[in-house]
Every structure is written in structure tokens, then in C-alpha cells.
Amino acid sequence: MSSGNSFSDIQLEFERIDDVSVLSNFFCGVNVMDEFIHADVNGLQSYIDKYDKTKTYLAKIKEEIVAFFSILESEIILT
């Protein structure tokens, strides 16, 4: 067997946020996405503020942000 970490060794934690300022040092490496994350106008914070049913989460490993995602309309409503 090879040595090193396996995926089962990773302790991924999730944290819900409403303020994207915690992403000030986060860059995914895709220019268009990074511009959206950090834009003052029409960026991620504007999106979260505009759609009140948006929920945004950080994915962290040992307090380091490794990813984030947003969900809009995260409720299933049966009619």
C-alpha cells in the first residue's frame, strides 16, 4: 500500500456564511470566478443579498477554506 493521506483521513467541515468577506484570501484560479467572488458590485455578495433564499457554505479542512458553494431555493415544496 502507498503511504500518505487517503480521502477517509480528511476532516471536511462546512460552515454557512452570509458575509463573503471571509473569502478575501480565497482564489479558485479561474479568473472569471475569482472576479465574481471578489466583485464589489454584481458579485457573490450581491447575489447572496438579492436572493434571500440563497444559502452559501464554506468547505474547510483544518480552518483552511478549500471550496465554497451556494444553493438557491434549497427547500422542496410539494404542491
Chimera marker file (.cmm) of the C-alpha trace (Angstrom):
<marker_set name="trace">
<marker id="1" x="0.000" y="0.000" z="0.000" r="1" g="1" b="0" radius="0.5"/>
<marker id="2" x="1.138" y="3.526" z="-0.634" r="1" g="1" b="0" radius="0.5"/>
<marker id="3" x="1.778" y="5.875" z="2.221" r="1" g="1" b="0" radius="0.5"/>
<marker id="4" x="0.142" y="9.276" z="2.631" r="1" g="1" b="0" radius="0.5"/>
<marker id="5" x="-3.304" y="10.566" z="3.299" r="1" g="1" b="0" radius="0.5"/>
<marker id="6" x="-6.394" y="8.926" z="1.962" r="1" g="1" b="0" radius="0.5"/>
<marker id="7" x="-9.700" y="10.685" z="1.464" r="1" g="1" b="0" radius="0.5"/>
<marker id="8" x="-11.016" y="8.993" z="4.590" r="1" g="1" b="0" radius="0.5"/>
<marker id="9" x="-8.343" y="10.852" z="6.613" r="1" g="1" b="0" radius="0.5"/>
<marker id="10" x="-9.661" y="14.266" z="5.558" r="1" g="1" b="0" radius="0.5"/>
<marker id="11" x="-11.926" y="16.015" z="8.039" r="1" g="1" b="0" radius="0.5"/>
<marker id="12" x="-14.019" y="18.268" z="5.820" r="1" g="1" b="0" radius="0.5"/>
<marker id="13" x="-16.064" y="20.828" z="7.745" r="1" g="1" b="0" radius="0.5"/>
<marker id="14" x="-18.888" y="23.013" z="6.461" r="1" g="1" b="0" radius="0.5"/>
<marker id="15" x="-19.831" y="26.469" z="7.662" r="1" g="1" b="0" radius="0.5"/>
<marker id="16" x="-22.744" y="28.608" z="6.485" r="1" g="1" b="0" radius="0.5"/>
<marker id="17" x="-21.915" y="32.246" z="5.760" r="1" g="1" b="0" radius="0.5"/>
<marker id="18" x="-23.849" y="35.387" z="4.871" r="1" g="1" b="0" radius="0.5"/>
<marker id="19" x="-20.810" y="37.656" z="4.507" r="1" g="1" b="0" radius="0.5"/>
<marker id="20" x="-18.308" y="36.779" z="1.778" r="1" g="1" b="0" radius="0.5"/>
<marker id="21" x="-15.556" y="38.920" z="3.298" r="1" g="1" b="0" radius="0.5"/>
<marker id="22" x="-14.224" y="35.657" z="4.775" r="1" g="1" b="0" radius="0.5"/>
<marker id="23" x="-13.311" y="34.755" z="1.177" r="1" g="1" b="0" radius="0.5"/>
<marker id="24" x="-10.965" y="37.747" z="0.818" r="1" g="1" b="0" radius="0.5"/>
<marker id="25" x="-7.923" y="35.438" z="0.581" r="1" g="1" b="0" radius="0.5"/>
<marker id="26" x="-9.675" y="32.669" z="-1.376" r="1" g="1" b="0" radius="0.5"/>
<marker id="27" x="-8.917" y="32.311" z="-5.086" r="1" g="1" b="0" radius="0.5"/>
<marker id="28" x="-10.050" y="29.308" z="-7.111" r="1" g="1" b="0" radius="0.5"/>
<marker id="29" x="-7.700" y="30.026" z="-10.026" r="1" g="1" b="0" radius="0.5"/>
<marker id="30" x="-10.433" y="30.634" z="-12.597" r="1" g="1" b="0" radius="0.5"/>
<marker id="31" x="-10.257" y="34.359" z="-13.386" r="1" g="1" b="0" radius="0.5"/>
<marker id="32" x="-13.958" y="34.826" z="-14.127" r="1" g="1" b="0" radius="0.5"/>
<marker id="33" x="-14.969" y="33.081" z="-10.898" r="1" g="1" b="0" radius="0.5"/>
<marker id="34" x="-12.382" y="34.946" z="-8.825" r="1" g="1" b="0" radius="0.5"/>
<marker id="35" x="-13.658" y="38.251" z="-10.227" r="1" g="1" b="0" radius="0.5"/>
<marker id="36" x="-17.238" y="37.242" z="-9.312" r="1" g="1" b="0" radius="0.5"/>
<marker id="37" x="-16.237" y="36.217" z="-5.775" r="1" g="1" b="0" radius="0.5"/>
<marker id="38" x="-14.396" y="39.482" z="-5.086" r="1" g="1" b="0" radius="0.5"/>
<marker id="39" x="-16.516" y="41.993" z="-7.039" r="1" g="1" b="0" radius="0.5"/>
<marker id="40" x="-17.951" y="44.897" z="-5.066" r="1" g="1" b="0" radius="0.5"/>
<marker id="41" x="-20.902" y="45.254" z="-7.468" r="1" g="1" b="0" radius="0.5"/>
<marker id="42" x="-22.758" y="42.346" z="-9.098" r="1" g="1" b="0" radius="0.5"/>
<marker id="43" x="-20.561" y="39.809" z="-7.365" r="1" g="1" b="0" radius="0.5"/>
<marker id="44" x="-21.176" y="36.950" z="-4.993" r="1" g="1" b="0" radius="0.5"/>
<marker id="45" x="-22.191" y="39.195" z="-2.077" r="1" g="1" b="0" radius="0.5"/>
<marker id="46" x="-24.745" y="40.982" z="-4.270" r="1" g="1" b="0" radius="0.5"/>
<marker id="47" x="-26.135" y="37.611" z="-5.353" r="1" g="1" b="0" radius="0.5"/>
<marker id="48" x="-26.488" y="36.431" z="-1.742" r="1" g="1" b="0" radius="0.5"/>
<marker id="49" x="-28.118" y="39.708" z="-0.713" r="1" g="1" b="0" radius="0.5"/>
<marker id="50" x="-30.510" y="39.768" z="-3.675" r="1" g="1" b="0" radius="0.5"/>
<marker id="51" x="-31.869" y="36.249" z="-3.301" r="1" g="1" b="0" radius="0.5"/>
<marker id="52" x="-32.977" y="35.779" z="0.290" r="1" g="1" b="0" radius="0.5"/>
<marker id="53" x="-33.314" y="32.017" z="-0.117" r="1" g="1" b="0" radius="0.5"/>
<marker id="54" x="-29.654" y="31.664" z="-1.097" r="1" g="1" b="0" radius="0.5"/>
<marker id="55" x="-27.514" y="29.745" z="1.348" r="1" g="1" b="0" radius="0.5"/>
<marker id="56" x="-23.732" y="29.839" z="0.967" r="1" g="1" b="0" radius="0.5"/>
<marker id="57" x="-21.382" y="27.369" z="2.614" r="1" g="1" b="0" radius="0.5"/>
<marker id="58" x="-17.628" y="27.109" z="3.057" r="1" g="1" b="0" radius="0.5"/>
<marker id="59" x="-15.863" y="23.776" z="2.884" r="1" g="1" b="0" radius="0.5"/>
<marker id="60" x="-12.839" y="23.807" z="5.188" r="1" g="1" b="0" radius="0.5"/>
<marker id="61" x="-10.030" y="21.490" z="6.132" r="1" g="1" b="0" radius="0.5"/>
<marker id="62" x="-8.288" y="22.477" z="9.374" r="1" g="1" b="0" radius="0.5"/>
<marker id="63" x="-9.677" y="26.031" z="9.181" r="1" g="1" b="0" radius="0.5"/>
<marker id="64" x="-8.412" y="26.488" z="5.585" r="1" g="1" b="0" radius="0.5"/>
<marker id="65" x="-11.119" y="27.281" z="3.043" r="1" g="1" b="0" radius="0.5"/>
<marker id="66" x="-10.814" y="24.768" z="0.202" r="1" g="1" b="0" radius="0.5"/>
<marker id="67" x="-14.141" y="25.431" z="-1.544" r="1" g="1" b="0" radius="0.5"/>
<marker id="68" x="-17.484" y="27.148" z="-1.251" r="1" g="1" b="0" radius="0.5"/>
<marker id="69" x="-20.889" y="26.669" z="-2.795" r="1" g="1" b="0" radius="0.5"/>
<marker id="70" x="-24.232" y="28.438" z="-2.860" r="1" g="1" b="0" radius="0.5"/>
<marker id="71" x="-27.659" y="26.890" z="-3.049" r="1" g="1" b="0" radius="0.5"/>
<marker id="72" x="-30.720" y="28.827" z="-4.187" r="1" g="1" b="0" radius="0.5"/>
<marker id="73" x="-34.188" y="27.634" z="-3.218" r="1" g="1" b="0" radius="0.5"/>
<marker id="74" x="-32.883" y="24.823" z="-1.066" r="1" g="1" b="0" radius="0.5"/>
<marker id="75" x="-36.367" y="23.818" z="0.010" r="1" g="1" b="0" radius="0.5"/>
<marker id="76" x="-38.517" y="21.217" z="-1.673" r="1" g="1" b="0" radius="0.5"/>
<marker id="77" x="-42.122" y="22.333" z="-1.693" r="1" g="1" b="0" radius="0.5"/>
<marker id="78" x="-44.788" y="19.800" z="-2.633" r="1" g="1" b="0" radius="0.5"/>
<marker id="79" x="-47.930" y="21.260" z="-4.136" r="1" g="1" b="0" radius="0.5"/>
<link id1="1" id2="2" r="1" g="1" b="0" radius="0.2"/>
<link id1="2" id2="3" r="1" g="1" b="0" radius="0.2"/>
<link id1="3" id2="4" r="1" g="1" b="0" radius="0.2"/>
<link id1="4" id2="5" r="1" g="1" b="0" radius="0.2"/>
<link id1="5" id2="6" r="1" g="1" b="0" radius="0.2"/>
<link id1="6" id2="7" r="1" g="1" b="0" radius="0.2"/>
<link id1="7" id2="8" r="1" g="1" b="0" radius="0.2"/>
<link id1="8" id2="9" r="1" g="1" b="0" radius="0.2"/>
<link id1="9" id2="10" r="1" g="1" b="0" radius="0.2"/>
<link id1="10" id2="11" r="1" g="1" b="0" radius="0.2"/>
<link id1="11" id2="12" r="1" g="1" b="0" radius="0.2"/>
<link id1="12" id2="13" r="1" g="1" b="0" radius="0.2"/>
<link id1="13" id2="14" r="1" g="1" b="0" radius="0.2"/>
<link id1="14" id2="15" r="1" g="1" b="0" radius="0.2"/>
<link id1="15" id2="16" r="1" g="1" b="0" radius="0.2"/>
<link id1="16" id2="17" r="1" g="1" b="0" radius="0.2"/>
<link id1="17" id2="18" r="1" g="1" b="0" radius="0.2"/>
<link id1="18" id2="19" r="1" g="1" b="0" radius="0.2"/>
<link id1="19" id2="20" r="1" g="1" b="0" radius="0.2"/>
<link id1="20" id2="21" r="1" g="1" b="0" radius="0.2"/>
<link id1="21" id2="22" r="1" g="1" b="0" radius="0.2"/>
<link id1="22" id2="23" r="1" g="1" b="0" radius="0.2"/>
<link id1="23" id2="24" r="1" g="1" b="0" radius="0.2"/>
<link id1="24" id2="25" r="1" g="1" b="0" radius="0.2"/>
<link id1="25" id2="26" r="1" g="1" b="0" radius="0.2"/>
<link id1="26" id2="27" r="1" g="1" b="0" radius="0.2"/>
<link id1="27" id2="28" r="1" g="1" b="0" radius="0.2"/>
<link id1="28" id2="29" r="1" g="1" b="0" radius="0.2"/>
<link id1="29" id2="30" r="1" g="1" b="0" radius="0.2"/>
<link id1="30" id2="31" r="1" g="1" b="0" radius="0.2"/>
<link id1="31" id2="32" r="1" g="1" b="0" radius="0.2"/>
<link id1="32" id2="33" r="1" g="1" b="0" radius="0.2"/>
<link id1="33" id2="34" r="1" g="1" b="0" radius="0.2"/>
<link id1="34" id2="35" r="1" g="1" b="0" radius="0.2"/>
<link id1="35" id2="36" r="1" g="1" b="0" radius="0.2"/>
<link id1="36" id2="37" r="1" g="1" b="0" radius="0.2"/>
<link id1="37" id2="38" r="1" g="1" b="0" radius="0.2"/>
<link id1="38" id2="39" r="1" g="1" b="0" radius="0.2"/>
<link id1="39" id2="40" r="1" g="1" b="0" radius="0.2"/>
<link id1="40" id2="41" r="1" g="1" b="0" radius="0.2"/>
<link id1="41" id2="42" r="1" g="1" b="0" radius="0.2"/>
<link id1="42" id2="43" r="1" g="1" b="0" radius="0.2"/>
<link id1="43" id2="44" r="1" g="1" b="0" radius="0.2"/>
<link id1="44" id2="45" r="1" g="1" b="0" radius="0.2"/>
<link id1="45" id2="46" r="1" g="1" b="0" radius="0.2"/>
<link id1="46" id2="47" r="1" g="1" b="0" radius="0.2"/>
<link id1="47" id2="48" r="1" g="1" b="0" radius="0.2"/>
<link id1="48" id2="49" r="1" g="1" b="0" radius="0.2"/>
<link id1="49" id2="50" r="1" g="1" b="0" radius="0.2"/>
<link id1="50" id2="51" r="1" g="1" b="0" radius="0.2"/>
<link id1="51" id2="52" r="1" g="1" b="0" radius="0.2"/>
<link id1="52" id2="53" r="1" g="1" b="0" radius="0.2"/>
<link id1="53" id2="54" r="1" g="1" b="0" radius="0.2"/>
<link id1="54" id2="55" r="1" g="1" b="0" radius="0.2"/>
<link id1="55" id2="56" r="1" g="1" b="0" radius="0.2"/>
<link id1="56" id2="57" r="1" g="1" b="0" radius="0.2"/>
<link id1="57" id2="58" r="1" g="1" b="0" radius="0.2"/>
<link id1="58" id2="59" r="1" g="1" b="0" radius="0.2"/>
<link id1="59" id2="60" r="1" g="1" b="0" radius="0.2"/>
<link id1="60" id2="61" r="1" g="1" b="0" radius="0.2"/>
<link id1="61" id2="62" r="1" g="1" b="0" radius="0.2"/>
<link id1="62" id2="63" r="1" g="1" b="0" radius="0.2"/>
<link id1="63" id2="64" r="1" g="1" b="0" radius="0.2"/>
<link id1="64" id2="65" r="1" g="1" b="0" radius="0.2"/>
<link id1="65" id2="66" r="1" g="1" b="0" radius="0.2"/>
<link id1="66" id2="67" r="1" g="1" b="0" radius="0.2"/>
<link id1="67" id2="68" r="1" g="1" b="0" radius="0.2"/>
<link id1="68" id2="69" r="1" g="1" b="0" radius="0.2"/>
<link id1="69" id2="70" r="1" g="1" b="0" radius="0.2"/>
<link id1="70" id2="71" r="1" g="1" b="0" radius="0.2"/>
<link id1="71" id2="72" r="1" g="1" b="0" radius="0.2"/>
<link id1="72" id2="73" r="1" g="1" b="0" radius="0.2"/>
<link id1="73" id2="74" r="1" g="1" b="0" radius="0.2"/>
<link id1="74" id2="75" r="1" g="1" b="0" radius="0.2"/>
<link id1="75" id2="76" r="1" g="1" b="0" radius="0.2"/>
<link id1="76" id2="77" r="1" g="1" b="0" radius="0.2"/>
<link id1="77" id2="78" r="1" g="1" b="0" radius="0.2"/>
<link id1="78" id2="79" r="1" g="1" b="0" radius="0.2"/>
</marker_set>
